[in-house]
Amino acid sequence: MPLLLSGVLTILQGVAGIAKDRLYGVPRHYEYRFDLTSWGWIHLVVGVALVIVGVGMLRGMSWRRPAGVTAAAVSLVTQFMFIPYYPLWSISVMALDLIIIFGLARFTADA
């Protein structure tokens, strides 16, 4: 479920960027500065990947754990790079991604 939540939040973040919403600030000097439409598409793709992996988690697919850790890690990095645009949202989603990674890395299924 947390993967689905992170995915939906990231998709909403992407849609706001694609729609050129005035929600985000634009930093003046930043290494990873793209226009908001580019960031929107990046977040949209990452969000869809998170939702797909989240559905795979719920269905008990064999690839769920490595794909979940990978998707959450990619989301964590993209959120980190997006901090100057909307810090509170990015840090909140980063915390959720860290919880996901920790949970998936620590989980052991008793067969």
PyMOL commands that set and color helices and strands:
alter all, ss='L'
color gray80, all
select helices_A, chain A and resi 2-18+36-59+64-82+87-106
alter helices_A, ss='H'
color red, helices_A
deselect
rebuild
show_as cartoon
